[in-house]
């Protein structure tokens, strides 16, 4: 079976480029590593690093699509906040013609790859990651719209604010809706994304397809650490709707109780715009102590931090199935998560984690104290979380499900012709 992916990240080609992968996309690299041993896998991706032509690395063939002609073009696109739509459609079709795949798999709805659907008779399946239509709807759930205009100078030419990001997301959401309404086959993994696709992709067939996680998370196991302080850990990002303000409000409440708690946050550093926005919003209630912003961490650095923490917290206002939460569960950590998007499909409340309302620092603080004061409960939740995650992210099961879903889609397409 020959499979062509269109993806936002280079997957395993990141090793070929000798670039260290930090932040998002590690799960797709892990899936590439496994699936390439079962199918003839090709991956097309937008590339802003090098002017490479098609190349093979390990057992996968990669098709980079150069999106910037030069540095000026790159910076001009950033300055204008340009959204890629159909500009590269001919490039996509050229790759399809060269590869002649049995099936095309588009990872994510937020990208422009869906413009090929009307142009080909090869079956196309789209994996739901985040859904920008809903994210843009929930964008200001935690921080009011007035703070969208708070800006920060990145260099002598560019100033950044979340209003630009929000407007870009709204435009990308239009592309998303246009793609999904034409899509016949969907891969999803939560009740949330299945319900949403009933509305945004009403003519589609939904297939459940869980994700594979990064390799090292399968081989490490959390154990309760008796530190000099109670360490909370969160992986977050420089984004408006990820709940960083709830972290800060929660820690402010805990600091008032003089609890021996320190909160470490990866993915955000002190110079990020979200820090400036939240400081402006909270004023004197922004925590002066016990908040450590670590910036971006690589896989091993992240695992070290998680293993030396007492609990993991996912504070977002909207998510589908956040991989940071899945990875913490796979390590066997006790987790607290907002009941946002698909989180309710990942955690069963009081069984393998704790679910709370998003944007509620009081409930979050209370849940933290619940585990702070009950070591045995925390350990039990962590053990149950690992058991749940090992089953959900079992590599053989994930691969077999994907291949069987591919076969069913191919056969369904043949029947329809």
LINWO-V660601 format. One record per residue. N is the residue number from 1. RES is the residue in three letters. D_FIRST is the distance of its C-alpha to the first C-alpha in whole Angstrom. Layout:
N;RES;D_FIRST, N;RES;D_FIRST
//
This chain:
1;UNK;0, 2;UNK;4, 3;UNK;6, 4;UNK;10, 5;UNK;13, 6;UNK;16, 7;UNK;19, 8;UNK;23, 9;UNK;22, 10;UNK;21, 11;UNK;20, 12;UNK;20, 13;UNK;21, 14;UNK;24, 15;UNK;25, 16;UNK;24, 17;UNK;27, 18;UNK;29, 19;UNK;30, 20;UNK;31, 21;UNK;29, 22;UNK;31, 23;UNK;31, 24;UNK;28, 25;UNK;24, 26;UNK;24, 27;UNK;22, 28;UNK;19, 29;UNK;20, 30;UNK;20, 31;UNK;16, 32;UNK;15, 33;UNK;16, 34;UNK;15, 35;UNK;11, 36;UNK;11, 37;UNK;11, 38;UNK;8, 39;UNK;5, 40;UNK;6, 41;UNK;8, 42;UNK;11, 43;UNK;14, 44;UNK;17, 45;UNK;20, 46;UNK;24, 47;UNK;26, 48;UNK;30, 49;UNK;30, 50;UNK;29, 51;UNK;29, 52;UNK;26, 53;UNK;23, 54;UNK;20, 55;UNK;19, 56;UNK;17, 57;UNK;18, 58;UNK;17, 59;UNK;14, 60;UNK;13, 61;UNK;14, 62;UNK;17, 63;UNK;18, 64;UNK;22, 65;UNK;23, 66;UNK;27, 67;UNK;29, 68;UNK;33, 69;UNK;34, 70;UNK;37, 71;UNK;39, 72;UNK;41, 73;UNK;38, 74;UNK;37, 75;UNK;40, 76;UNK;41, 77;UNK;38, 78;UNK;39, 79;UNK;42, 80;UNK;41, 81;UNK;39, 82;UNK;36, 83;UNK;33, 84;UNK;30, 85;UNK;29, 86;UNK;28, 87;UNK;29, 88;UNK;26, 89;UNK;24, 90;UNK;24, 91;UNK;23, 92;UNK;20, 93;UNK;19, 94;UNK;20, 95;UNK;17, 96;UNK;15, 97;UNK;16, 98;UNK;15, 99;UNK;12, 100;UNK;11, 101;UNK;8, 102;UNK;6, 103;UNK;8, 104;UNK;11, 105;UNK;13, 106;UNK;16, 107;UNK;18, 108;UNK;22, 109;UNK;24, 110;UNK;27, 111;UNK;25, 112;UNK;25, 113;UNK;21, 114;UNK;22, 115;UNK;24, 116;UNK;20, 117;UNK;20, 118;UNK;23, 119;UNK;22, 120;UNK;18, 121;UNK;17, 122;UNK;13, 123;UNK;13, 124;UNK;14, 125;UNK;15, 126;UNK;18, 127;UNK;19, 128;UNK;22, 129;UNK;24, 130;UNK;28, 131;UNK;29, 132;UNK;32, 133;UNK;33, 134;UNK;34, 135;UNK;35, 136;UNK;37, 137;UNK;39, 138;UNK;40, 139;UNK;40, 140;UNK;44, 141;UNK;44, 142;UNK;46, 143;UNK;47, 144;UNK;49, 145;UNK;49, 146;UNK;52, 147;UNK;50, 148;UNK;47, 149;UNK;50, 150;UNK;51, 151;UNK;49, 152;UNK;49, 153;UNK;49, 154;UNK;47, 155;UNK;48, 156;UNK;51, 157;UNK;49, 158;UNK;47, 159;UNK;48, 160;UNK;45, 161;UNK;45, 162;UNK;43, 163;UNK;44, 164;UNK;42, 165;UNK;39, 166;UNK;40, 167;UNK;40, 168;UNK;37, 169;UNK;35, 170;UNK;37, 171;UNK;35, 172;UNK;32, 173;UNK;32, 174;UNK;33, 175;UNK;30, 176;UNK;28, 177;UNK;30, 178;UNK;29, 179;UNK;25, 180;UNK;25, 181;UNK;27, 182;UNK;24, 183;UNK;21, 184;UNK;20, 185;UNK;18, 186;UNK;19, 187;UNK;18, 188;UNK;22, 189;UNK;23, 190;UNK;27, 191;UNK;30, 192;UNK;31, 193;UNK;27, 194;UNK;27, 195;UNK;30, 196;UNK;30, 197;UNK;27, 198;UNK;29, 199;UNK;31, 200;UNK;29, 201;UNK;26, 202;UNK;28, 203;UNK;26, 204;UNK;23, 205;UNK;21, 206;UNK;21, 207;UNK;19, 208;UNK;20, 209;UNK;18, 210;UNK;20, 211;UNK;20, 212;UNK;20, 213;UNK;24, 214;UNK;25, 215;UNK;25, 216;UNK;29, 217;UNK;29, 218;UNK;28, 219;UNK;31, 220;UNK;34, 221;UNK;36, 222;UNK;39, 223;UNK;42, 224;UNK;45, 225;UNK;47, 226;UNK;51, 227;UNK;52, 228;UNK;55, 229;UNK;53, 230;UNK;51, 231;UNK;48, 232;UNK;45, 233;UNK;42, 234;UNK;40, 235;UNK;37, 236;UNK;38, 237;UNK;37, 238;UNK;40, 239;UNK;39, 240;UNK;41, 241;UNK;40, 242;UNK;39, 243;UNK;42, 244;UNK;44, 245;UNK;47, 246;UNK;47, 247;UNK;46, 248;UNK;50, 249;UNK;52, 250;UNK;51, 251;UNK;52, 252;UNK;55, 253;UNK;56, 254;UNK;55, 255;UNK;57, 256;UNK;60, 257;UNK;60, 258;UNK;60, 259;UNK;57, 260;UNK;56, 261;UNK;53, 262;UNK;51, 263;UNK;47, 264;UNK;45, 265;UNK;42, 266;UNK;40, 267;UNK;38, 268;UNK;41, 269;UNK;44, 270;UNK;48, 271;UNK;47, 272;UNK;45, 273;UNK;46, 274;UNK;45, 275;UNK;48, 276;UNK;50, 277;UNK;49, 278;UNK;50, 279;UNK;53, 280;UNK;54, 281;UNK;53, 282;UNK;55, 283;UNK;58, 284;UNK;60, 285;UNK;57, 286;UNK;55, 287;UNK;55, 288;UNK;57, 289;UNK;56, 290;UNK;53, 291;UNK;50, 292;UNK;48, 293;UNK;45, 294;UNK;43, 295;UNK;41, 296;UNK;37, 297;UNK;36, 298;UNK;34, 299;UNK;32, 300;UNK;34, 301;UNK;37, 302;UNK;36, 303;UNK;35, 304;UNK;39, 305;UNK;40, 306;UNK;39, 307;UNK;40, 308;UNK;43, 309;UNK;44, 310;UNK;45, 311;UNK;43, 312;UNK;40, 313;UNK;41, 314;UNK;38, 315;UNK;41, 316;UNK;38, 317;UNK;39, 318;UNK;36, 319;UNK;33, 320;UNK;29, 321;UNK;28, 322;UNK;30, 323;UNK;28, 324;UNK;32, 325;UNK;33, 326;UNK;30, 327;UNK;30, 328;UNK;34, 329;UNK;33, 330;UNK;31, 331;UNK;34, 332;UNK;36, 333;UNK;38, 334;UNK;41, 335;UNK;39, 336;UNK;41, 337;UNK;39, 338;UNK;40, 339;UNK;39, 340;UNK;37, 341;UNK;34, 342;UNK;31, 343;UNK;33, 344;UNK;35, 345;UNK;31, 346;UNK;31, 347;UNK;35, 348;UNK;37, 349;UNK;41, 350;UNK;43, 351;UNK;40, 352;UNK;38, 353;UNK;39, 354;UNK;42, 355;UNK;41, 356;UNK;44, 357;UNK;44, 358;UNK;43, 359;UNK;46, 360;UNK;48, 361;UNK;50, 362;UNK;52, 363;UNK;50, 364;UNK;48, 365;UNK;51, 366;UNK;52, 367;UNK;48, 368;UNK;49, 369;UNK;52, 370;UNK;51, 371;UNK;49, 372;UNK;51, 373;UNK;54, 374;UNK;52, 375;UNK;50, 376;UNK;49, 377;UNK;47, 378;UNK;45, 379;UNK;44, 380;UNK;43, 381;UNK;41, 382;UNK;39, 383;UNK;39, 384;UNK;37, 385;UNK;35, 386;UNK;33, 387;UNK;33, 388;UNK;31, 389;UNK;29, 390;UNK;28, 391;UNK;27, 392;UNK;25, 393;UNK;23, 394;UNK;22, 395;UNK;19, 396;UNK;18, 397;UNK;18, 398;UNK;17, 399;UNK;14, 400;UNK;13, 401;UNK;15, 402;UNK;12, 403;UNK;9, 404;UNK;11, 405;UNK;12, 406;UNK;9, 407;UNK;9, 408;UNK;12, 409;UNK;12, 410;UNK;10, 411;UNK;12, 412;UNK;15, 413;UNK;15, 414;UNK;15, 415;UNK;18, 416;UNK;19, 417;UNK;19
//
